[in-house]
């Protein structure tokens, strides 16, 4: 066991849970208050000081560093193993969450490119079957125009 592992084992389960939440929210005061067995009764300034000391302590820093490292490894694996369907699903989520119309339009364009909607539309047009009826010479406009005009003698 390394020194960092020994330091992180000094933390309680409740502290580890609160530190994991701290990594998500960034609220060190709330993480400190929630990690205590009883709610602290100190004033706001003292609470900030105690939470700062707690966050900067060696066991907490060792845990945060290990947790950040673990998350980057998981993210790297997730990025490399993304399929086309995963990317489409994530883009769909981004479109629904986005409030910026320009960003929404760009995401929708990327979605249409990924799903191949342009190709599908062209493909549908090419599937149209056209039937042509045979044309007789006397019905053809070209034939009629080239045919000498019958003149009657005057």
DASUL-V721880 format. One line per field, one symbol per residue. ss: DSSP state (@ for helix, = for strand, . for the rest). A space follows every 50 residues. Layout:
ss->???
This chain:
ss->..@@@@@@....@@@@@@@@@@@@@..@@@@@@@@........@@@@@@@ @@@@@..@@@@@@@@@@@@@@@@@@@@@@@...@@@@@@@@@@@@@@... @@@@@@@@@@@@@@@.@@@@@@@@@@..........@@@.@@@@@@.... ....
